[in-house]
Amino acid sequence: MRPVGPREVVDSYLEAFARRDFSLVRNYLADSGFEYISPIAQFSDADVFLSNMEGVGAICIALTPAFAS
């Protein structure tokens, strides 16, 4: 098995989110020390964040990761 790097982790997270597979998305979030801050929301609990994202995810059309080469 080859090592998994940060890019593979982010790609897998975004793919799971795009599929609305929130059980898998939860596996990528920290149980402690979680923090999410955006211009419109702030969460310090991964489960509360995910609950919110399940509702918001319904309006998400596409996720396109962009990485600098």
Secondary structure, DSSP 8 states (H G I E B T S, - for coil): -----HHHHHHHHHHHHHTT-HHHHHHTS-SSS--EE-SS-EES-HHHHHHHHHHHHTT----------
